[in-house]
Amino acid sequence: MTVTNKKPYTPPRLIAYGHVKDIVQGSTGNKSDGGAGMTKQTGPCWIAEALYGCSDPRTLVLRAWLTDIDMRRDRGWWFVELYKVVGPTVASLIRRGSLPRRTLLPLFDALAGKAFDRRARLILDERYRRTI
């Protein structure tokens, strides 16, 4: 008789934030992620691109979020303006290995989570307004 240590079954949970395309690009606006087939980034996400890669979903979500903040002049727009000035230099330092990835990775992981949550709330609000 064989004894196995299996975890008890728990049914999967589905959390709906919307379609990935809407979360990354937004359902309106300038589609700031650059679109399919683009290899050169088009928005202010130099550091995220150096940390995660050009087509990583975290980079795309951050790019859309930062572009949206900058266009709307929402809270934190001054940070985006500062990021435009120092971002390319910091990204270059990361790519060359002069600045370790681990120094900025926790910050950008937190920002990516915040950006994803913000996009998800906006999409849910937009869908709710359409049903009223």
FENVEN-V458519 format. One line per field, one symbol per residue. ss: DSSP state (H for helix, E for strand, L for the rest). psi: psi as a letter, one per 30 degrees, with the letter a starting at -180 (. if undefined). burial: b if it has 24 or more other ideal C-beta (glycine too) atoms within 12 Angstrom, else e. Layout:
ss->???
psi->???
burial->???
This chain:
ss->LLLLLLLLLLLLLLLLLLLHHHHHHLLLLLLLLLLLLLLLLLLLLHHHHHHHLLLLHHHHHHHHHHHHHHHHLLLLHHHHHHHHHHHHHHHHHHHHLLLLHHHHHHHHHHHHHHHHHHHHHHHHHHHHHHHL
psi->kkkkikkkkkklkkkjfakeeeeeflflagigfflkfkfklfliheeeeeeflegkeeeeeeeeeeeeeeefhlkgeeeeeeeeefeeeeeeeeefgfjkefefeeefeeeeeeeeeeeeeeeeeeeeeff.
burial->eeeeeeeeeeeeeeeeeeeeebbbbbeeeeebbbeeeeeebebbbbbbbbbbebeebbbbbbbbbbbbbbeeeeeeeeebeebeeebeebbeebeeeeeebeebeeebeebbeebbebbbebbeeeeeeeee
